[in-house]
């Protein structure tokens, strides 16, 4: 993977992360995802972005070595496995896990990709 393509993928992932963060601002508790039709729409749209993040991470990790030692706080294997789960078992998706990912993991992921992007 060329440096230009790698940088582009990083920017795309960050765009997905920022959309997730923006849409998540109205969600205060996990049940907000299922209490209203708007919450369900937000859940669907956030999960779609999480799937895209996972797919791009999978591509980056397969094509160009992202130095995982630089980002020990990121569980790359779980990001990729969650992407696979969304793709193949969407009907079994747990909205509480999505809430936890948005609340706890997305900020860490944003920091890692901002740091990685600064290298270019």
C-alpha positions in Angstrom: 0.0 0.0 0.0 1.4 3.3 -1.0 1.9 6.1 1.5 -0.7 8.2 -0.3 -3.3 5.4 -0.1 -2.4 4.7 3.5 -2.9 8.4 4.4 -6.2 8.4 2.6 -7.4 5.4 4.5 -6.4 7.0 7.8 -8.4 10.1 6.8 -11.4 8.0 5.9 -11.3 6.2 9.2 -11.1 9.5 11.0 -14.1 10.8 9.1 -16.1 7.7 10.1 -15.0 8.2 13.7 -16.1 11.8 13.7 -19.5 10.9 12.3 -19.9 8.3 15.1 -19.0 10.8 17.7 -21.4 13.4 16.3 -24.3 11.0 16.1 -23.5 9.6 19.6 -23.8 13.0 21.3 -27.6 12.5 21.8 -27.2 9.0 23.3 -26.9 9.2 27.1 -27.6 5.6 28.0 -27.6 2.3 26.1 -31.4 2.2 26.2 -31.5 5.4 24.2 -30.7 3.3 21.2 -33.9 1.4 21.4 -36.3 3.7 23.3 -37.3 5.6 20.2 -37.4 5.3 16.4 -34.7 8.1 16.3 -32.5 6.0 18.6 -32.9 3.0 16.4 -31.9 5.0 13.3 -28.9 6.3 15.2 -27.9 2.8 16.2 -28.1 1.6 12.6 -26.2 4.5 11.3 -23.5 4.2 14.0 -23.1 0.5 13.5 -22.7 1.1 9.7 -19.8 3.5 10.4 -18.3 1.0 13.0 -18.4 -1.6 10.3 -16.6 0.7 7.8 -14.0 1.5 10.5 -13.4 -2.2 11.0 -13.2 -2.9 7.3 -10.6 -0.1 6.8 -8.6 -1.3 9.8 -8.6 -4.8 8.4 -7.3 -3.5 5.1 -4.6 -1.4 6.6 -3.4 -4.1 8.9 -3.3 -6.6 6.1 -1.6 -4.3 3.5 0.7 -2.2 5.6 2.0 -2.9 9.1 0.5 -0.4 11.5 2.9 -0.6 14.4 0.6 -2.0 17.0 3.3 -1.5 19.6 2.7 2.2 19.3 -0.9 1.7 20.2 -1.2 -0.9 22.9 -4.5 0.6 24.1 -6.1 -0.5 20.8 -7.4 -4.0 20.4 -7.1 -4.4 16.7 -8.3 -8.0 16.6 -11.5 -7.0 18.4 -12.2 -4.2 15.9 -11.8 -6.6 13.0 -13.9 -9.3 14.7 -16.6 -6.8 15.6 -16.7 -5.8 11.9 -17.1 -9.4 10.9 -19.8 -9.9 13.5 -21.8 -6.9 12.2 -21.5 -8.2 8.7 -22.6 -11.7 9.4 -24.8 -11.6 12.5 -26.4 -8.1 12.6 -29.6 -9.5 14.0 -27.7 -10.5 17.2 -26.1 -7.1 17.7 -26.1 -5.9 21.3 -26.8 -2.2 21.6 -25.1 -2.1 25.0 -21.9 -3.2 23.4 -22.3 -0.5 20.7 -22.8 2.1 23.5 -19.6 0.9 25.3 -17.6 1.0 22.1 -18.8 4.6 21.4 -18.2 5.7 24.9 -14.9 4.1 25.6 -13.1 2.9 22.5 -13.9 5.4 19.8 -12.0 8.2 21.7 -8.9 6.0 22.0 -9.2 5.0 18.3 -9.5 8.6 17.3 -6.3 9.5 19.2 -4.4 6.6 17.7 -5.4 7.6 14.1 -4.7 11.3 14.7 -1.2 10.3 15.9 -0.7 8.0 13.0 -1.8 10.7 10.5 0.6 13.2 11.9 3.4 11.0 10.6 2.4 12.0 7.0 
